[in-house]
């Protein structure tokens, strides 16, 4: 069995303003950088078993969060992959939910459903396409690290899709920024979340409320 400590990146400028990010590049804001530091401190202190590697989406908000974690854990590098990217939201990227509902009603309806195989217009992905590539990434990481614990830094939509893969059910509510979601994957590809949306590590630094900024679908 491999244990994947799956985390959502810290808060970004677009999370704070409510814009849908998708695969567009945005930077961590001050709260997001502090969330990443608190997350790194927690992982360095709490792990009874050594964390052997850090993986990340290649989008900057995730890789910057991952780099903060890797440095605190004393690991020399972060392995990035586009398979862990947020869902491509097509014409919705860069819009607020209000703008998306008004300007791209059909596309927003597809996004809001979080199910099915219809891609978002404008070059976007279906939920199934995102779910399948995220599952491939997790399975590949698990195969390479059987018997180990690794960190995987990704996005809200990806984590929601992993919940569907593991349980067959939609995730309950939003996935907070810098939350911890511990996933075990067995050698015969059985998935189980040991914890979901843990934000206890953020309470002591005063950034719990901003952890919930921006919906999971915004990136």
Backbone as CSV, one residue per row, in Angstrom:
resi,resn,N_x,N_y,N_z,CA_x,CA_y,CA_z,C_x,C_y,C_z
1,UNK,0.835,-1.196,0.000,0.000,0.000,0.000,0.870,1.247,0.000
2,UNK,0.490,2.237,-0.760,1.120,3.562,-0.738,0.155,4.550,-0.100
3,UNK,0.691,5.500,0.634,-0.127,6.548,1.242,0.207,7.871,0.568
4,UNK,-0.804,8.478,-0.046,-0.653,9.764,-0.721,-1.297,10.844,0.145
5,UNK,-0.475,11.760,0.617,-0.975,12.895,1.393,-1.315,13.985,0.375
6,UNK,-2.572,14.021,-0.026,-3.012,14.908,-1.106,-3.462,16.244,-0.531
7,UNK,-2.886,17.320,-1.008,-3.234,18.641,-0.478,-3.618,19.582,-1.612
8,UNK,-4.523,20.486,-1.313,-4.830,21.564,-2.245,-3.833,22.698,-1.992
9,UNK,-3.431,23.362,-3.059,-2.505,24.493,-2.956,-3.061,25.593,-2.052
10,UNK,-2.188,26.504,-1.641,-2.617,27.651,-0.848,-3.456,28.622,-1.661
11,UNK,-4.067,29.554,-0.947,-4.958,30.524,-1.588,-4.208,31.404,-2.584
12,UNK,-4.898,31.738,-3.677,-4.336,32.602,-4.713,-5.095,33.924,-4.770
13,UNK,-4.554,34.828,-5.560,-5.233,36.110,-5.769,-6.609,35.890,-6.394
14,UNK,-6.727,34.926,-7.290,-8.015,34.661,-7.936,-8.964,33.899,-7.021
15,UNK,-8.459,33.020,-6.150,-9.332,32.418,-5.141,-9.998,33.511,-4.321
16,UNK,-9.185,34.480,-3.900,-9.687,35.545,-3.028,-10.732,36.407,-3.735
17,UNK,-10.586,36.591,-5.042,-11.530,37.427,-5.784,-12.668,36.615,-6.400
18,UNK,-12.616,35.293,-6.274,-13.708,34.447,-6.734,-13.686,34.081,-8.197
19,UNK,-12.550,34.297,-8.887,-12.483,33.964,-10.303,-12.224,32.472,-10.511
20,UNK,-12.743,31.957,-11.613,-12.515,30.568,-11.995,-11.162,30.461,-12.690
21,UNK,-10.261,29.693,-12.094,-8.888,29.653,-12.596,-8.675,28.600,-13.666
22,UNK,-9.177,27.389,-13.430,-8.905,26.322,-14.377,-7.413,26.112,-14.531
23,UNK,-6.947,26.124,-15.776,-5.522,25.899,-16.021,-4.753,27.190,-16.298
24,UNK,-5.380,28.340,-16.029,-4.646,29.595,-16.132,-3.705,29.728,-14.932
25,UNK,-2.592,30.426,-15.128,-1.614,30.613,-14.065,-2.013,31.779,-13.170
26,UNK,-2.005,31.533,-11.862,-2.211,32.580,-10.866,-1.251,32.315,-9.716
27,UNK,-0.952,33.355,-8.959,0.040,33.247,-7.892,-0.606,33.134,-6.523
28,UNK,0.098,32.476,-5.605,-0.315,32.491,-4.208,-0.320,33.920,-3.700
29,UNK,-1.329,34.272,-2.907,-1.296,35.571,-2.231,-0.633,35.415,-0.865
30,UNK,-0.643,36.463,-0.064,0.041,36.409,1.231,-0.548,35.319,2.125
31,UNK,-1.883,35.238,2.155,-2.517,34.196,2.961,-2.128,32.810,2.458
32,UNK,-2.067,32.649,1.143,-1.709,31.355,0.571,-0.295,30.936,0.902
33,UNK,0.626,31.886,0.893,2.012,31.554,1.251,2.111,31.152,2.718
34,UNK,1.346,31.823,3.576,1.361,31.466,4.994,0.672,30.121,5.235
35,UNK,-0.374,29.854,4.481,-1.005,28.528,4.557,-0.013,27.441,4.167
36,UNK,0.727,27.676,3.093,1.711,26.687,2.637,2.781,26.449,3.699
37,UNK,3.219,27.517,4.353,4.226,27.373,5.409,3.673,26.590,6.594
38,UNK,2.429,26.889,6.978,1.813,26.164,8.090,1.638,24.694,7.742
39,UNK,1.258,24.419,6.521,1.102,23.049,6.051,2.435,22.312,6.087
40,UNK,3.484,22.975,5.615,4.813,22.362,5.613,5.285,22.058,7.029
41,UNK,5.077,23.013,7.934,5.470,22.808,9.339,4.740,21.603,9.919
42,UNK,3.453,21.512,9.654,2.648,20.417,10.193,3.126,19.074,9.664
43,UNK,3.360,18.980,8.359,3.799,17.716,7.781,5.175,17.312,8.296
44,UNK,6.041,18.281,8.529,7.376,17.975,9.034,7.340,17.447,10.464
45,UNK,6.339,17.898,11.243,6.269,17.526,12.650,5.441,16.272,12.915
46,UNK,4.362,16.081,12.130,3.394,15.069,12.515,3.662,13.685,11.940
47,UNK,4.473,13.583,10.909,4.606,12.305,10.234,5.461,11.330,11.032
48,UNK,4.847,10.247,11.487,5.584,9.214,12.207,6.409,8.371,11.245
49,UNK,6.038,8.378,9.983,6.786,7.681,8.946,7.297,8.712,7.954
50,UNK,8.525,8.571,7.565,9.163,9.559,6.702,8.415,9.730,5.386
51,UNK,8.274,10.976,4.969,7.738,11.281,3.642,8.902,11.230,2.660
52,UNK,8.754,10.431,1.617,9.893,10.160,0.738,9.937,11.005,-0.529
53,UNK,8.825,11.636,-0.904,8.809,12.397,-2.154,7.664,13.396,-2.145
54,UNK,7.797,14.412,-2.988,6.738,15.408,-3.179,6.441,15.513,-4.669
55,UNK,5.174,15.315,-5.009,4.695,15.458,-6.379,3.752,16.659,-6.452
56,UNK,3.629,17.224,-7.666,2.769,18.401,-7.798,2.261,18.555,-9.221
57,UNK,1.104,19.173,-9.330,0.677,19.774,-10.586,1.757,20.742,-11.044
58,UNK,1.901,20.901,-12.370,2.912,21.834,-12.865,2.404,23.270,-12.924
59,UNK,1.160,23.528,-12.509,0.703,24.915,-12.417,1.353,25.581,-11.208
60,UNK,1.693,26.853,-11.363,2.564,27.535,-10.414,2.016,27.570,-8.991
61,UNK,0.716,27.756,-8.823,0.166,27.849,-7.477,0.350,26.544,-6.699
62,UNK,0.335,25.423,-7.430,0.569,24.127,-6.782,2.056,23.875,-6.584
63,UNK,2.863,24.139,-7.614,4.294,23.839,-7.498,4.980,24.731,-6.470
64,UNK,4.508,25.979,-6.320,5.076,26.848,-5.279,4.732,26.320,-3.886
65,UNK,3.495,25.859,-3.705,3.101,25.240,-2.434,3.953,24.000,-2.172
66,UNK,4.130,23.179,-3.209,4.915,21.941,-3.078,6.361,22.231,-2.737
67,UNK,6.932,23.277,-3.330,8.329,23.616,-3.056,8.522,24.016,-1.600
68,UNK,7.566,24.753,-1.053,7.635,25.122,0.370,7.633,23.873,1.243
69,UNK,6.795,22.903,0.897,6.726,21.653,1.657,8.020,20.864,1.522
70,UNK,8.515,20.719,0.291,9.726,19.932,0.060,10.918,20.502,0.819
71,UNK,11.051,21.816,0.806,12.170,22.434,1.515,12.102,22.156,3.013
72,UNK,10.910,22.221,3.582,10.752,21.964,5.012,11.036,20.506,5.344
73,UNK,10.723,19.602,4.424,10.949,18.173,4.645,12.380,17.752,4.321
74,UNK,13.178,18.673,3.805,14.558,18.356,3.462,14.699,17.545,2.189
75,UNK,13.706,17.652,1.296,13.762,16.947,0.025,14.267,17.891,-1.062
76,UNK,15.082,17.371,-1.949,15.799,18.232,-2.888,14.979,18.672,-4.087
77,UNK,13.897,17.958,-4.410,13.162,18.333,-5.605,11.684,17.999,-5.490
78,UNK,10.917,18.659,-6.364,9.494,18.393,-6.537,9.309,17.825,-7.935
79,UNK,8.622,16.712,-8.043,8.317,16.121,-9.349,6.967,16.656,-9.822
80,UNK,6.958,17.369,-10.935,5.722,17.974,-11.433,5.184,17.202,-12.631
81,UNK,3.865,17.233,-12.785,3.215,16.566,-13.909,1.944,17.297,-14.304
82,UNK,1.677,17.445,-15.598,0.421,18.069,-16.039,-0.797,17.202,-15.739
83,UNK,-0.605,15.918,-15.436,-1.738,15.048,-15.113,-2.457,15.493,-13.849
84,UNK,-1.768,16.237,-12.984,-2.361,16.710,-11.734,-2.920,18.126,-11.846
85,UNK,-2.956,18.685,-13.057,-3.505,20.025,-13.240,-4.996,20.080,-12.912
86,UNK,-5.447,21.291,-12.598,-6.881,21.530,-12.450,-7.581,21.260,-13.781
87,UNK,-8.866,21.053,-13.709,-9.687,20.859,-14.919,-9.597,22.082,-15.816
88,UNK,-9.456,21.854,-17.119,-9.501,22.970,-18.067,-10.953,23.400,-18.189
89,UNK,-11.214,24.667,-17.919,-12.590,25.160,-17.862,-13.032,25.873,-19.138
90,UNK,-12.248,25.774,-20.196,-12.665,26.351,-21.474,-12.967,27.834,-21.366
91,UNK,-14.136,28.233,-21.883,-14.481,29.657,-21.918,-14.793,30.231,-20.535
92,UNK,-14.881,29.390,-19.529,-15.173,29.882,-18.180,-13.943,30.418,-17.461
93,UNK,-12.767,30.089,-17.936,-11.544,30.486,-17.235,-11.407,32.009,-17.203
94,UNK,-11.179,32.530,-16.012,-11.023,33.964,-15.828,-12.299,34.701,-15.472
95,UNK,-13.436,34.001,-15.515,-14.714,34.616,-15.160,-15.047,34.368,-13.695
96,UNK,-15.850,35.234,-13.107,-16.445,34.930,-11.818,-17.642,34.006,-12.055
97,UNK,-18.107,33.291,-11.034,-19.300,32.472,-11.228,-20.495,33.275,-11.744
98,UNK,-20.668,34.501,-11.258,-21.785,35.337,-11.727,-21.644,35.619,-13.225
99,UNK,-20.443,35.997,-13.650,-20.212,36.262,-15.066,-20.427,34.994,-15.889
100,UNK,-19.965,33.850,-15.350,-20.105,32.585,-16.067,-21.573,32.223,-16.267
101,UNK,-22.378,32.410,-15.223,-23.812,32.102,-15.338,-24.486,32.998,-16.374
102,UNK,-24.080,34.266,-16.427,-24.720,35.219,-17.330,-24.244,35.067,-18.777
103,UNK,-22.934,34.847,-18.961,-22.356,34.851,-20.311,-22.269,33.461,-20.938
104,UNK,-22.078,32.449,-20.111,-21.837,31.086,-20.605,-22.702,30.110,-19.813
105,UNK,-24.001,30.268,-19.910,-24.919,29.498,-19.063,-24.781,27.996,-19.274
106,UNK,-24.665,27.569,-20.532,-24.554,26.129,-20.800,-23.244,25.573,-20.255
107,UNK,-22.155,26.282,-20.492,-20.851,25.834,-19.998,-20.836,25.780,-18.477
108,UNK,-21.449,26.767,-17.841,-21.467,26.784,-16.376,-22.311,25.641,-15.835
109,UNK,-23.375,25.287,-16.531,-24.205,24.157,-16.101,-23.400,22.864,-16.143
110,UNK,-22.564,22.699,-17.166,-21.712,21.507,-17.257,-20.742,21.472,-16.084
111,UNK,-20.133,22.611,-15.783,-19.199,22.682,-14.662,-19.895,22.374,-13.345
112,UNK,-21.049,22.946,-13.132,-21.741,22.800,-11.855,-22.198,21.367,-11.603
113,UNK,-22.356,20.580,-12.665,-22.854,19.218,-12.489,-21.790,18.284,-11.922
114,UNK,-20.509,18.573,-12.179,-19.394,17.732,-11.722,-19.623,16.255,-12.032
115,UNK,-20.190,15.990,-13.203,-20.402,14.598,-13.593,-20.513,14.545,-15.104
116,UNK,-20.466,13.348,-15.624,-20.713,13.163,-17.042,-19.481,13.350,-17.898
117,UNK,-19.696,13.196,-19.191,-18.600,13.178,-20.146,-18.671,14.316,-21.153
118,UNK,-19.475,15.347,-20.870,-19.569,16.482,-21.786,-18.478,17.496,-21.468
119,UNK,-17.607,17.797,-22.436,-16.551,18.781,-22.181,-17.109,20.195,-22.098
120,UNK,-16.421,21.039,-21.353,-16.808,22.447,-21.261,-16.435,23.138,-22.570
121,UNK,-17.362,23.852,-23.210,-17.057,24.513,-24.485,-15.858,25.457,-24.384
122,UNK,-15.138,25.556,-25.514,-13.977,26.429,-25.550,-12.681,25.714,-25.212
123,UNK,-12.618,24.408,-25.493,-11.394,23.654,-25.231,-11.304,23.059,-23.851
124,UNK,-12.393,23.086,-23.103,-12.391,22.551,-21.751,-12.516,21.038,-21.705
125,UNK,-12.373,20.493,-20.497,-12.459,19.054,-20.282,-13.819,18.674,-19.708
126,UNK,-14.193,17.430,-19.909,-15.304,16.880,-19.163,-14.812,16.487,-17.771
127,UNK,-15.761,16.292,-16.861,-15.380,15.825,-15.527,-14.691,14.460,-15.624
128,UNK,-15.197,13.602,-16.504,-14.615,12.272,-16.657,-13.185,12.313,-17.152
129,UNK,-12.887,13.227,-18.074,-11.512,13.348,-18.572,-10.559,13.745,-17.453
130,UNK,-10.969,14.720,-16.646,-10.128,15.110,-15.511,-9.978,13.959,-14.526
131,UNK,-11.086,13.295,-14.209,-11.062,12.187,-13.249,-10.106,11.087,-13.703
132,UNK,-10.147,10.753,-14.990,-9.330,9.651,-15.488,-7.842,9.987,-15.467
133,UNK,-7.482,11.212,-15.871,-6.053,11.544,-15.857,-5.531,11.675,-14.434
134,UNK,-6.351,12.210,-13.528,-5.931,12.309,-12.132,-5.746,10.923,-11.518
135,UNK,-6.633,9.999,-11.876,-6.507,8.620,-11.378,-5.236,7.970,-11.905
136,UNK,-4.910,8.210,-13.178,-3.666,7.662,-13.731,-2.465,8.186,-12.975
137,UNK,-2.469,9.479,-12.688,-1.353,10.074,-11.964,-1.199,9.453,-10.581
138,UNK,-2.312,9.326,-9.855,-2.264,8.762,-8.507,-1.812,7.306,-8.538
139,UNK,-2.316,6.539,-9.492,-1.925,5.139,-9.599,-0.447,4.992,-9.934
140,UNK,0.062,5.847,-10.828,1.484,5.794,-11.179,2.354,6.114,-9.962
141,UNK,1.953,7.130,-9.210,2.719,7.508,-8.011,2.682,6.373,-6.999
142,UNK,1.508,5.776,-6.800,1.382,4.682,-5.834,2.257,3.490,-6.218
143,UNK,2.312,3.161,-7.507,3.137,2.039,-7.960,4.618,2.296,-7.697
144,UNK,5.036,3.539,-7.880,6.444,3.883,-7.682,6.838,3.951,-6.210
145,UNK,5.846,4.085,-5.313,6.147,4.323,-3.897,5.377,3.362,-2.996
146,UNK,5.300,2.110,-3.387,4.613,1.122,-2.571,5.286,1.022,-1.196
147,UNK,4.474,1.078,-0.134,4.999,1.021,1.221,5.533,2.342,1.737
148,UNK,5.347,3.427,0.971,5.881,4.738,1.353,4.754,5.752,1.538
149,UNK,5.149,6.900,2.092,4.254,8.057,2.214,4.810,9.176,1.362
150,UNK,3.964,9.753,0.491,4.392,10.847,-0.371,3.355,11.954,-0.328
151,UNK,3.790,13.159,-0.625,2.896,14.320,-0.707,2.533,14.558,-2.165
152,UNK,1.267,14.843,-2.421,0.782,15.177,-3.761,0.032,16.503,-3.659
153,UNK,0.555,17.541,-4.296,-0.071,18.869,-4.255,-0.848,19.080,-5.555
154,UNK,-2.130,19.354,-5.421,-2.972,19.481,-6.604,-4.059,20.532,-6.371
155,UNK,-5.239,20.343,-6.952,-6.262,21.380,-7.020,-7.609,20.843,-6.519
156,UNK,-8.510,21.778,-6.245,-9.794,21.398,-5.683,-10.596,20.462,-6.553
157,UNK,-10.679,20.762,-7.857,-11.431,19.906,-8.752,-10.838,18.512,-8.860
158,UNK,-9.515,18.433,-8.899,-8.838,17.142,-8.970,-9.127,16.321,-7.718
159,UNK,-9.070,16.966,-6.555,-9.356,16.248,-5.318,-10.801,15.768,-5.274
160,UNK,-11.719,16.570,-5.773,-13.109,16.115,-5.853,-13.236,14.895,-6.756
161,UNK,-12.496,14.894,-7.858,-12.560,13.743,-8.764,-11.954,12.507,-8.113
162,UNK,-10.905,12.678,-7.311,-10.314,11.544,-6.599,-11.295,10.958,-5.588
163,UNK,-12.087,11.828,-4.973,-13.107,11.348,-4.041,-14.122,10.462,-4.772
164,UNK,-14.500,10.868,-5.981,-15.431,10.063,-6.772,-14.798,8.721,-7.122
165,UNK,-13.530,8.737,-7.514,-12.836,7.484,-7.844,-12.799,6.550,-6.642
166,UNK,-12.537,7.102,-5.471,-12.387,6.279,-4.275,-13.710,5.772,-3.726
167,UNK,-14.753,6.592,-3.792,-16.004,6.271,-3.102,-17.188,6.046,-4.032
168,UNK,-17.082,6.510,-5.277,-18.221,6.457,-6.182,-19.237,7.544,-5.920
169,UNK,-18.926,8.467,-5.010,-19.859,9.530,-4.634,-19.189,10.899,-4.752
170,UNK,-19.969,11.955,-5.035,-19.403,13.305,-5.056,-18.851,13.697,-3.695
171,UNK,-17.818,14.516,-3.701,-17.254,15.014,-2.448,-18.235,15.959,-1.772
172,UNK,-18.301,15.939,-0.440,-19.204,16.846,0.271,-18.623,18.257,0.354
173,UNK,-19.223,19.204,-0.315,-18.823,20.601,-0.191,-17.505,20.931,-0.867
174,UNK,-16.958,22.073,-0.482,-15.723,22.571,-1.059,-14.502,21.849,-0.489
175,UNK,-13.412,21.933,-1.222,-12.117,21.455,-0.729,-11.312,22.691,-0.338
176,UNK,-11.035,22.911,0.941,-10.357,24.138,1.363,-8.920,24.230,0.856
177,UNK,-8.471,25.449,0.632,-7.058,25.667,0.336,-6.195,25.125,1.464
178,UNK,-5.095,24.464,1.099,-4.100,23.935,2.044,-4.652,22.848,2.952
179,UNK,-5.765,22.229,2.554,-6.307,21.115,3.336,-5.537,19.837,3.029
180,UNK,-5.595,18.891,3.984,-4.930,17.595,3.855,-5.985,16.510,3.650
181,UNK,-5.737,15.657,2.662,-6.658,14.566,2.322,-5.805,13.314,2.132
182,UNK,-5.827,12.411,3.098,-4.908,11.269,3.096,-5.552,10.083,2.389
183,UNK,-4.918,9.650,1.305,-5.438,8.594,0.449,-4.495,7.397,0.447
184,UNK,-5.022,6.213,0.713,-4.227,4.994,0.568,-4.654,4.275,-0.698
185,UNK,-3.676,3.759,-1.443,-3.936,2.985,-2.654,-3.172,1.670,-2.524
186,UNK,-3.892,0.563,-2.564,-3.274,-0.751,-2.394,-2.658,-1.234,-3.700
187,UNK,-1.884,-2.288,-3.607,-1.219,-2.841,-4.783,-2.220,-3.364,-5.815
188,UNK,-3.441,-3.698,-5.379,-4.477,-4.111,-6.330,-5.437,-2.967,-6.660
189,UNK,-4.968,-1.731,-6.443,-5.659,-0.503,-6.839,-6.974,-0.266,-6.104
190,UNK,-7.003,-0.596,-4.816,-8.132,-0.247,-3.961,-7.839,1.105,-3.301
191,UNK,-8.769,2.060,-3.460,-8.584,3.407,-2.952,-9.397,3.608,-1.672
192,UNK,-8.785,4.309,-0.693,-9.523,4.659,0.521,-8.971,5.960,1.104
193,UNK,-9.870,6.925,1.333,-9.454,8.156,2.008,-9.473,7.924,3.517
194,UNK,-8.317,8.098,4.143,-8.195,7.963,5.596,-8.616,9.244,6.307
195,UNK,-8.485,10.365,5.627,-8.999,11.641,6.146,-9.365,12.515,4.962
196,UNK,-10.257,13.502,5.221,-10.757,14.349,4.137,-10.892,15.778,4.638
197,UNK,-10.288,16.722,3.917,-10.411,18.162,4.195,-9.992,18.523,5.622
198,UNK,-8.881,18.000,6.060,-8.346,18.325,7.383,-7.668,19.694,7.319
199,UNK,-8.132,20.636,8.154,-7.534,21.979,8.206,-7.112,22.353,9.631
200,UNK,-6.989,21.370,10.502,-6.601,21.650,11.884,-5.278,22.402,11.960
201,UNK,-4.380,22.116,11.051,-3.050,22.737,11.066,-3.096,24.236,10.759
202,UNK,-4.230,24.734,10.255,-4.344,26.155,9.930,-4.934,26.988,11.060
203,UNK,-5.534,26.346,12.050,-6.237,27.097,13.088,-5.305,27.977,13.912
204,UNK,-4.132,27.484,14.191,-3.218,28.233,15.044,-2.571,29.429,14.389
205,UNK,-2.675,29.534,13.060,-2.027,30.655,12.377,-3.023,31.671,11.836
206,UNK,-4.313,31.463,12.105,-5.306,32.475,11.770,-5.721,32.520,10.323
207,UNK,-5.485,31.443,9.570,-5.827,31.470,8.154,-6.859,30.421,7.783
208,UNK,-7.623,29.965,8.760,-8.625,28.954,8.467,-9.729,29.524,7.575
209,UNK,-10.186,30.746,7.839,-11.294,31.289,7.054,-10.897,31.476,5.603
210,UNK,-9.669,31.953,5.351,-9.260,32.145,3.967,-8.990,30.821,3.275
211,UNK,-8.778,29.757,4.054,-8.599,28.440,3.435,-9.824,28.050,2.643
212,UNK,-10.989,28.553,3.032,-12.226,28.202,2.351,-12.557,29.181,1.227
213,UNK,-11.674,30.121,0.957,-11.916,31.057,-0.134,-11.820,30.381,-1.474
214,UNK,-12.721,30.743,-2.397,-12.725,30.150,-3.734,-13.241,28.731,-3.678
215,UNK,-14.144,28.413,-4.540,-14.690,27.057,-4.561,-13.686,26.067,-5.091
216,UNK,-13.924,24.796,-4.797,-13.042,23.756,-5.304,-12.974,23.784,-6.822
217,UNK,-14.078,24.159,-7.478,-14.097,24.159,-8.931,-13.256,25.299,-9.521
218,UNK,-12.871,26.280,-8.701,-12.121,27.413,-9.248,-10.634,27.142,-9.316
219,UNK,-10.192,26.041,-8.784,-8.799,25.664,-8.977,-7.953,25.531,-7.779
